[in-house]
Amino acid sequence: MQQHGSFADLVHVGPWENMPAVQQPEWRDHPAYDEACRFLSSAPPLVTATETRQLREALANLVSTGALVLQLGDCAESFYECTPRHTSEKLKVIDSLGDRLAELTGRHVVRVGRMGGQFAKPRSAANEWYEAVRIPSFRGHMINSDIGTSETRKAHPRRMVWAYEASDLVQRVMRTYRQGDLDAGPPDGPWSSHEALVVDYESRLIRRDPDSSDLYLSSTHLPWLGERTRQPDGAHVAMLSSVANAVGCKIGPRANTDDVLAVCAALDPRREPGRLVLIARMGRDRIADALPPIVRAVANAGHPAIWLSDPMHGNTRRLPTGLKTRYLGDMTAEAVRFREILDAQGQPASGLHIEVAAQDVTECVGGPVADEDELQRHYTSLCDPRLNPWQAAALIEAWSSGTT
């Protein structure tokens, strides 16, 4: 981990401090809050400004080089899987699937992991049932525990410090892994990414690039906004508008075109290649109607957006048992339709954003997981169901060929 001298120019106060922010933990009155914030404000950056520039350059060159992006990893990272061994296993899966996409398409693939900080999750409900007891929902290890009791589900700001320390461990392994490819030219990654959900955490990791004086978010290479946190007048948009990283934004089937354009204008006011990554997560049955007008409007507004398909989040099903799953056939159908829509609008379909485990989990139905009865065999996700590597490869193959 590289440091920026004395950190005298740390920046964590901005206009977002007084703006509405949804999906935030209620912990500012906790006695540990101020100490956690002070720690983060003076902590070394987790990623360097040079690294964020390298990723932006790679993304800016997508159109001219014909390269693709593959963004993948856990739904929610576990503090307990931030060891060198776990991280290396995940990186090998990312590279294996990236190599497969490159082989199928004959194109260069930029690899981005959902890792090194994916510790906070937005939730549709504040509470959930666990063994007939209603308790606060699990919101990621940065906020509370996955252990199902009322006490362990209380938000604790000390967890922001633990998230920083866990991210540091992962980022160190990722950096060493990338440096192994430096002799072949600029690294393809894997780079880190996560949803920039907790404003208290992210804002205190904004640093100043010593070379350009630009602000950048040092918690990750590629932060993204979720479908629930992309309000044009909200704190999340304002915060990411202030930093020089490449930034992503999820777009769901209920997205209003005017709101999407307002977010694009805030995040990408100068229409810069490599700055804006838009991730469509519509659902198999809704993408055909919902996505075309948004793609058309963004293109007409002059934003050179990088379009990725997230074919998972719009296709989640909750079974009568309460277990959540996704069907590989639904995800494949949405990913292929995404490509068809982008092609019809004259815009490049630049890749996939998917949730994949490093192990042979049985969380989604399809391929080696024949039916719902097999889901319990190896279901270990902390939150939403992930593909296993075989299923992810099948999805990539279908997306590459354009056939379901």
N, C-alpha and C positions, 0 to 999 in steps of 0.2 A: 504494500500500500504506500503510495507516494503522498508526501505532505506539501502544503503550500506555505512554507515558512511559519510565521507567527500567527497566521489566521487573523490578522488585524482587520481585514476587510470582509469578514464574514457578513452575510446578508441573510436575515431570516424574517425581516419585517417588511411587508409590502401592502399594497391596497387590499389584497385578499384577506388581511387580518380582520377587516370590518365588513366583509361580504358574507352572504349566506353560504353555508357549507353543509350539504346533506351527508348522511351516513357516517357521522362522526361519533366516536366514543364520548361518553359523558364522564370526563375524568379531571377536569381542570380544577376542581375543588379537592382533589386527592392530595394528601401530604407529600407524595412522591413526585408530583407533576413538575414542580419547578426544578428540582434536581435533575430529572430526566431531560428536560429541555436544555438546561445548562450543559449537560454532558454532550448532547447532540450538537449544540451550537459551537462547541470548541473542538469537536472531533475531527480527525483527518478525513479527507474525502474518501469515499469507497471506490469511486472510479475517477479517472483523471480527465482533465479537459481535453488532452490529446486523444484519448480513447473515444470520447464523444464526437470529436471532429472526424476521426477515422470512420466511424460508423456513418455519420452524415455524408461524408464523401462517397462511401460505398453506395448509399441509398440514392444520392444525387446522380450517380452514374448508371442507375438501373436501366433507364430508357435507352441510353446510347449504347450500352453494352448488351442489352437483352437479358440481364441477370434477373433472378428471382429471389424471393425472401421466403424462408421457412422459419416461423416463430412457433415454438412448442415447449411444453414442459408441464409441470404440475399445476393443477387447479389452485391449490394452496400448499405452499411449502411448509414442511415441518421443521421446527428448531432441531429436532432429533435426527434429521437427515442432512445436516449441513457439514458432515464430516468429509475429509478428502476422498474416502472410498465411495460414499454415496454420490458426491459431486462428480467424480470421474465416471461413474456408471452412467449418470445422466448425460454427460458430455459425449460419451461414446454413442449413446442412442441418438442424440441430436446429429452428430456427424454421420452416423450410418444412414439415417433417413435423409439427411441433406445430400449425401453421396447418391442415394437412390433417386432423388428428384433430379439431380444433375445428370445422372445416367439416362433417365427416361426422356429428358427434354433436350439434352445436349447443351444446356445453358448453365452458367455460373450461378451458384446459390449462396446468398448471404444467410448465415445461420444466427438466429436470435433465440436465446433460452428464456422461458418463463421461470426465472431463477435468480438467486442473488438478492432477493428482497420481496418475493411474492407472499407476504405474510399477513395481508389484510384483505378481507372480503366484504363487499356490500351484500346485504341480505334483504329479501323482500318482506320479511316479517321479523319483528324485534324479539319474538319469543318462539319457542318450539317445544314439542312434547318429547320427553325422554323418559321411557319406562313409566308412563302414566303420570309424570310430573311435568308441569309447565315451567320451563327455565329460560333464561336469556339465550338467544341463538349464538352459536359459535361464529365468530367474526374474524377468525384467523389468529395465529399465535402472537401477532403484534398487539392484539387487543385483549383476548381472553384465552382460556384453556379449552381444548377439545373434550376434556373430562366432563361428563354430564351431571354436574351438580349446580345448584343455585350459587354457591359460594365461588366455585372455580370459574363460573361464567361472568363474574364481575370484571369490568374493564379495569386494567391496572397499568398506569403509565410507565412503570418500570419495564414493562415488556417492550417499549420502544428501544430501550438500551439493549435488551437481549436481541431484538431484531437487528440492530446495527452490528452487534458482535457476531451474530450468525451470518449476516450478509458479508461481513469482512472475511470470514473463513471461506465462504463460497467464492467470492471475488478473487481471492488470492490463488485458488486452484484454477479458476478460469483464466486468469492472467498468465499463469505459467503454461497452461494448455495452449493458449493463443500464440505465445512466444515461440513455441516449438515449430510454428509454421512460418516464421518471419523470413526465413531464407527463400521462401517461394514468392515473396512480395508482400503487399499489404494484407493483413490478416482478414480472413472471411468470418471471423468469430470462432466459436460462438460468443456473442455479446449478451449482456444481461438486459432483462426488461421486467417490469412489474407495473401493476395498476397503482398510480399515485393517489391513493385513497385518503390516507390519514394526513391531514394538512399540518397538524402539529409536528409530525415526524419529517415530512418532505421539506417543509419550508425551512427547517433548521439545518438542512443539508444542502442548501443553495450556497454555492461558492462562486468566486470570481476567477475567471481564466487569467492566469498571470501573463499570458502572451497577448490576448486581445482585449482584456478587461471586460469581456462579456460575462454575464451571469450564466451559470449552468447548474443543473441539478446533479449533485455528486452521489446520489443514492443508487443510480442506475444509468445505463447507457441510453435506454429507450423507455421513458415513462409513457403510460397511456391513461386516458380518461375512459371510464366505463359508461355504459348506457345510462346509468342512474346518476352520474356526476358530471355530465357535460352541459349543464345549464349555462347559456351564454353570459348571464349576469352573476354567475357563482364564483366562489373562491377557487375552485379547482381550475377552471379555465383561466382565470386571472393569473394564478400561480404559474402554470405551464406556459402562459404567454410571455412571461418574463425571462425564461431561460432559453439557451441556445441549442439544447439537445434536439435531436429528432424527436417528435412527439406523436403519439397515436391517439385515436379516438374511436371507440366502439359506436356503431350505429345500428339500432334495432328497427323492427318493423313499424313501430309507431312514430318514428322520427318525423318531425316536421321539417320540410325543406328549408324554410326560412331560418329555423333554429340551427340546422346544420350549416347553412351558409354563414350565419353569425359566428358560430364556433370556428369555422375555417378562416374567417376574416380576422378573428382574434389571434388564432394560433399561427397563421401564415399570412400576415398582412403584406409581405413583400413578394409573395408568390415564388418562393424559393424551392427549387428541386431538392429533394432529400429531407425536407423539413416535416412534411405532414404525411402520416400514415393513417388511412381510413380503413377500419376493420368492420365489414358488414356481418351482422349476426342476426339474420332475419327469420330463419326457419324455412323448412322445405316448402311449405304450402303458401308462404307469404312473400318470398323473395321476388317472384316474378312481377308482382304489382308494386311492391314497396321500393325496390332498389333502382329501377331505371330512371325515374324522375330525379332522384338525388344525384346519381352519377352525372346525368345531363346537366343539372344545375351547377354542380361543383366544377365541371369542365368549362361551362360557359362563363363562370366567374373567374376563370384563369388560374385556378389552383392546380399545380402539377402533382396532384395527390398520388400516393402509392396505395393501391387498392389491394387489400387482403381479404380472404374469405375465412370467417370463423363459422364453420358449419355445425358447431356443437351447441352453443348456448340457446339457439332458437328451437332446438329439437329435444329438449329435456323432458322426460316423462316421469311422473311419480306413480309408482305402483301402489296397489291397495295395501301392501305391507308398509308403506311409507318410504321405501327405498327408491332412490332416483336412478334412472338409467337413460341411455340413448341408444338408438338403433343405427348400426353402421349404414344400412341402406338409406335412411333419412339423411344422414350427414353427407353421404356420397352424392345423393340427388341434389342437395343444396349447393355443394361445391361445384358440381358440373354446371348447374344453372347460373351460378355466379360468373363463371367463365363466359358462358353464352351471352349473358347480359352485358358484360364489359366489352366483349367483341362487337356486339351490335351497336354499342354507343361509341365505338372507335377509341376505346381506352384500354390500356394494357392491364390484364389481370396479373398481378405481380406475385401472388403466392398464397400461402395458407397460414392461419393462426389456429393451432389445435392444442388440446390438452392431452398429454401423453405421459404415461408412467414408464419408468425404466425397467419395471418388472412385468411379468406376464399376469397382469391383474385381470379380473373378470368383472368389470364394472359396466361395460357397454355390450350390447347383444350384437353378434355378427361374427363370421369367421369361426375361430375356435371356441367361441362362447355361443353355443347353439341356441339357447333360449333363456328365458328369465329364471328358470329353475337353477341355472348354473351360476348366477350372479354372486351368490353367497360364498362360493368356493374360495375366492380370493379378492374380496372387496375391501380395500384399505384406504381409499381416498378420505381426506379430512373434510371434504366438502362435496364437490360435484364429481360425477363419474368421468373417468379418463379412458382413453383408448390404451390398449397394450401395443407394443411395437409391431406385432403382426397386423393388427387392425389399422394402425397408422400407415403402414406401408401400403396396405390395400387402398386406403383413401387417397394417398398420394398417387398411386398408379391410376386410379380412376380419374382424378383431377387432371393428370398429365395427358391421358388419352382422350378426355372429354366424353367418356362413356360410363354409364352406371352399371 
